[in-house]
Amino acid sequence: MSLKDRLNTIKTKSENLTKKENQLPKYYESSEIANIETLGILENLFVDDDLNSIYVNGAKNVYIEKNGKHSKSTLSFRDNVQLENLIRKNAQNVGIEIDEINPFIKFNHKKGINVQATLPPLSNPANIFIKCYKDKHASIKTLSENQSVSKEMALILEAVATIKNNIIIAGERNTLKTTVLSSLLKLLPNNNRGALIDLINEIETNSKNYSNFDFSNIDKNKNEILNSIINSSPDMLGINDPDDEIIAHIIKKIKEGLKGAIITICAKNKEEAMEKIALAILKENPNLDYKKAKLISYQAFNLMIFCKKDETGKRRISSISQIDTDENDNYIINDIFFLNHILEHESTGFIPDFYETSKINSLPINPNIFEKTYKHTYYKNVQNDAMEQFVKRSSNQDILKRFKKELPTQEIPEEEAIKKVQEKFEEMKRNAKNEEDKINLPEEAPSEIIEQNEQNNI
């Protein structure tokens, strides 16, 4: 093959590859606010103040989340065509074409409601996910009442909000980060002034002592505007979902003396959150050494509040930690409180630096709450229904297996069989190996075991 033919072959392959790449799915985001009526029948769900999210998986499957619990709604679309037309109408409303080549869109529907939608072939059938953020539900008291934190952790958060720490609120999507940020801002004393910079348009508040700056529509001069806000010396500065440019700028301002900055970071764990901050510093300062960037990130912040969904699906603060470095420039994350395997909060025995400041400020923190042996308390019994189900699945499997093996096998009347099953279960509880097993066992024999033995005509 001649050189000319080989060049033509390479050119043809290159053109085909470019054509193929142009046909790959594209993912569009828009900061435009869609028309309030474009969500059709789903608008009927927004009247519920306890609504957290909506998930539509095809025309007949509309699920809602309220107070951390999921259920199927009675609402449904006529068919998948109606659902897909609704998604296309939303896309048209924000000025973006959506089709098989471009099957994904994400936009803000209105203050506090964020929408993601996909069409086939990316998802089959089409689906919509809506996150509903209600700022009026964001308070430390509500977090405590919902068992997202213990009473003791709520007290610590109230103290932290008045001491001007630099704080990271980290966790995966839809785990409480924005709610915790808004809750901390609400703790700002009335005679102080705060500022909220929202890059994803999730928080709306009528608070008189801090200003809400919507950065979701700003592409240029963000740092100049941010400088103006910081130069006005707010007592607390909250930044919701900052990009790398904003993170790097905040770090720079912290090095210059900024205190009271609180940022949210999307991360799977605490280490990843710190890694993202270090990479943001490197992106804006490419000549900086990686280890130096990481050291700066650990020195800039005092505390990390990490949020997650526990094994029952409940959104909770899983840990509060102090961020630090030692004399050898090692990176340190010391947990102060954490969520244990039975879904209760525990103290680690570590006393944070801010405790000394709290004493100077005469804040009512008893040092006993940091001791390992301290028992955290809640507004409700921590062993709620969801947690009991988790305990049944995890810590009592051996007992339940022995219970099944020791059931009688002769044929007896149904009512007597149920009675014997319950009696046998009570005996197993009395003979449990230790006190913890007795506490964690359910009050009655599991219904599935009773049903199974009814079918076997025990």
N, C-alpha and C positions, 0 to 999 in steps of 0.2 A: 504494500500500500504506500502510495506516495505521501510526501509530507502534506501536500494540499488536501488530499483525501482524509488524512488523519485529523487535520485541523477542522475540516468540515464536520467530521464525526463528533469531535469534542464539542463543537459549537452546538450541534443538534442535541446532544445529551444535556448540555447546560441549559438550553432553551426549554427542554422537556422538564428538567428538574425545577426550573424557575416557575413554570406553569403549574406543576404539581404543588409546589410550596404555596402558591397563591390560592390554591383551592383548599388548603388546610383550614380547620375551624379557627375563627378569630374571636377574641373575647373583649367585649366593649364595656366600658364603665362610663357613666354619665353623672355629673353633679347637678344636672337640671332637676327641678322639682316637677314631677308629673302631675297631671290634672287629678284632683281629689276624687273624681268619679270613675277613674279608669280601672279600678279593681273589682267592679261589678258586684256580684253577690257576696264577695269577701268583705265588703264594706260593712255588712251587717254584724260581723264579728268584732268590729272595733269599738262597739258600745260597751263591751266588757272591760272594765278598768283593770282587771287582774290578768288580762291576756299578755303573754310573753312572746309567743311566736305562732306562725301559721305555716303549715307545710302541706302543699298540694301535690300529690303523686298520681296524676291522671285525674280524669273527670269525676270519678266516684269516690276518691280517697282524699278527703280534706281533714287534716289532723291539727289540733290546737294544743298549745302548752300553756297551762295556767299554774302559777306558783310552783313551777318545777315539775308538774305532773302532766302527762300526755294523755289525750283521749281523742276519739274520732268524732268529728262534727256531723250533725245531721244534714248540713248543707252539701250540695253537690252540683256539678255542672251538668248540662244536658248531655254532652258528649265531649270527646277529646277535641273535636273541631272547634267547639265554643271556647274551650280552654286555650287552644293555640291562637285563636283570633284575639282573645283578651291579651295575651302576651305580645302579639304583633301590634295591637293598638297602643300598648304601653311604650313599645319601642318607637313607634311612629311619633308618639307624644313628646319623647325626648330627642327626636331627630336622628335616630339610628335605625338602619335597616337590619332586620333579623330574618334569617332564612337558614337553609340547610348548611350553607357554607359558613355563615356567621350565627351560630345557634345559641349564644349566651349573652345576657345583658344584666347589668347591675345598676340600680339607680335609687335615688331618694324619692319616696312617694310623697311624703310631707314630713314636717318636723317630728322626729322620733320614730319614723317607720322606714326601714330600708328593705328593698326588694331585689331578689335575684331570681331570674327565670331562664329556663333552658327549653329548647325545642329538639325533636329528633333531628339528626341521629345521635346527638350528644346524650340525650336522655330519652328513653322510650318507656312510657309515654312522657309527654311534656310535664314539667314540674315548676312550681313556684315556691320559694322560701321567703317568708316575711318576718323580719325581726322587729318587734314592737317595743320601743323603749318609752316607758312612762316615768318621767322625771319625778313626779309627785310620790312615787313609791320608793325613791332613793333616799334612805336615811339610815343612820347607824341603828336606830331603834328597830326599824323594819328588818334589817339584816339580822339583828339579835332575835327578834320574835320568830323569824323564819328558820332559826338555828343555822344560819350561814356562818355565824360566829357565836362564841360563848359570851356570857355577860362580861367576863373578865377581859376578853379580847376587844369587846366593844368599848370598854373603859380605856384600854390602851389606845385604840384608834382615836378616841375623843381627845386624849392627851397629846398624841402625835400631831394632830391637826393644829394645835396651838403653839408648838415648839419650833416651827419653821425648819423641819427636816426636808431634805431632798429625797423624794420617794419614787420608787418604780412600782407600778401595779401591773403584774404580768399574768399571763394565762392564755389559753386558746380562745377562739371565737365563742361568743355567747356563754361566757363563764362568770360574769359579774364585774368585769374590769370597769366598764363605764359607770355602772351603778355605784361601785365603791368610790370612784373618783368624784362623782356628784355628791355622794354622802359626805366625803371629807370636806368638800367645798362648803357644804351647808353648815359645817361646824365652825366656820370662821366667825369670830366674835363680831357683834353688830357694829362696833366702833372701828373695825378693820375693813380693808378693802381688798378684794380679790379680782382675778381675771381668769376667764376660761377661754382657751383657744381650741376650737373644735374643728378638726380636719375632715371629719366624716359626717357632720351634721346630725349627730345623735342626741344632743342634749339641748333642751329648751328650758329656761328657768326665768322666773320673775323676781328672783332675789334682788334686793336693793343694794346689797353690799359687795356684789361682784358683777363684772361686765362679761357678756357673752360675745366672743368674736368668732364669726363663722368663716373659717378658712377653706371650706370645701370648694369654693368657686375661685380661689386665688391661685394663679400659676406663677406670677412674677412678683418680685419685690416682697416676698414673704418675710425675709429676714429684716428688711427695713421696717416693716410694720411691727414685727416682733420686737425690734429694738425700741420702738416708740412706746410699746406697751410696757416693756421691762423698765425703761427709763422713768415711767410714771410711778415706780416703786410700789407695786402691789404687795400686800402682805402674804398672799398665796397666789401661785400661778399654776393652773391646771392645764395640761395639754393632752387632748384625746386623740390617740393614734397618730403620733407625729411621723413624718417621713424622715429619711436619712438627713436631709438638709437641715430640718428643724432640730433633730436630735443633736447633730454636731454643733449647731449654733447655741443650743441650750447648755451643752457641756462647756463651751467657750465662756458663756456668761457665768456659769457656776464657778469656773476657775477664777473669774474676776470678782467673785463674791456673792453671786445670786444665791439666796436661800428661800426655801418654801416652794420649790418647783416639784410638781407631781406629774408624771407622765405614764401613759398606758402603753404597754408593749405586748404584741401578740407572740407567744412563745409556748412551746410544749413543756419546758421546765425552766428552772431558775438560771441554770448555766447558759441555756440558749438565749435567754433575755439579755444577759450581760454580753454574750457574743455578738448579738445584733447591734448593741450600742457601740461596741468596739469597732465593728465593721462600718458603721455609719461614720465614726470618727475618721477611719482610714479612707473612706470614700471621698470625704471633703479635704483630707490631708494625706494624699498618696505618698508623700515622701517620709511619712512617719513610720517608725518601726512598729510591727504588730504588737509585740509585747508591751511597748510603751502605750499604745492605744488602749490595750486591755487594762493596763494599770490605771490609766486616766479614768476609764469607765467605772472601775471599782472605787476610786477615790472620790468621784463626783457625787455619789449617792450614799445615803445613810441607811435606808431601809428598803426592803422589798416585800410587798404584799402579793402572795401568789394565790390565784383563784383557779378552781377546777370543778368539774362535775364529779361527784363521788360515785361509788358503785351502784347507788340507787337512782342516779340521774339528777340528784339535787345539786344545785349550784352553791358552792361554799368557798370560804377562804380557807385554803388548805395549810397555809403557813404564813407567819410573819417572821422575817429574818433581818438581821443586821448585816450590812455589806461593809467590808473592811479590807485592809491590807496590813501585813505585819512588817517588821523592820527589815526583812529579807525580800520585800516586795512580792510576797506570795498572796494570791487572791483568796479571800475568805468570805464564806456565807454562813453565818451562825444562826441557826433556827432558834427563835425565842418560843414560839408556839407551833404546833403541827397537828394535823388530823391523823389519828391512829387507825389501826386496822378494824376496829369496831366502831368507827365513825364518830369518835368523841375527840375533842381537842385536849391536848396535853401540853404541859410546860416542859422545857428541856433542862431547866436549871441555869440557863445562861441569862445573866442580868445585862440588859442593853445599856449603851452609853446614855441614851436619852433619859434614863431613870434619874440620874443625878440632876439633870436640868429640870425634870418634873418636880423634884423636891424643892429646888430653888424657887420655882413658880408656884409652890404650895398646891400642886395638883394631888388629888386624893388617890394615890396608887399605893396599895399595900405591897411591900416586897415579897410577901408570902406567895403571891400569884405566880412568881417565876420559879418556885421550887418544884422539883420533879414530882413530889408526892401530892402536890396541890390538885384537888378535884374541881374541874371546871363545872360551872352551873349554867342552866338554860331556862328560858321562860316556860318551856314545855318539857315533858319527859323526853329525854334524848332518844330513847328506844321507841320511836314512832313506828307506824306500820311498815314503811319502806325499809327501815333499818332492821326490823324483826325478820323480814323476808330475806334480807342479806345474811343475817346471822344464821337463819335456818339453812341457807345454801352452803355456808362456809364452815362454821365451827362445830356443827352438830351432826355432820354426815355419818360419823362412826356410830353414834348413838342411834340414829334413825335406821342405819343398816342392821344393827343388832336387834332393834325393835321389830323389823320386818321378819328376821330369821326366827324370832322366838314367838311369833303369833301362833295360836292354835290352828289346827288344820281340819278338825272334824266338822261335820255339817250340823249347824244349829240354827234356830230361827234368827231372822234378820235383826230384830231389836236387841236380842241377847248378844248377837255377834258384835254389834256396835258398842254395846256396854262393855264387853270383854276387851275389845280393842282399846277403849279408853282406860280401863283398869290396868291393862298391861303397860300402856304408855305412862300412867301415873307411877307404876312400879319402876320403870326405867328412869324416871325423873328422880325418884327417891334414891336409886342406886347409882346416880351419876358419879363420875370419878371425882369431881371437885365442885366447889361452890360456884365457880364461874359457869360450868355446864348447866347447873340448876337455874341460874339466873337467865341464861340465854335461851333455854328451851321454851318453845311456845306453850301457852296455857293448855291447849287441847291437842289431841292427836291430829296430825296433818290430814286434811279432808281427802287428799288423793289416796292416802293409805286406807282410810275407811271405805272409800268407793271401790278401791281395788279388791278389798276383802269381801265386800258385799257381792261383787261379781263372782268371786270364787266360792260363794256360799259357805263362808266360814262357820 
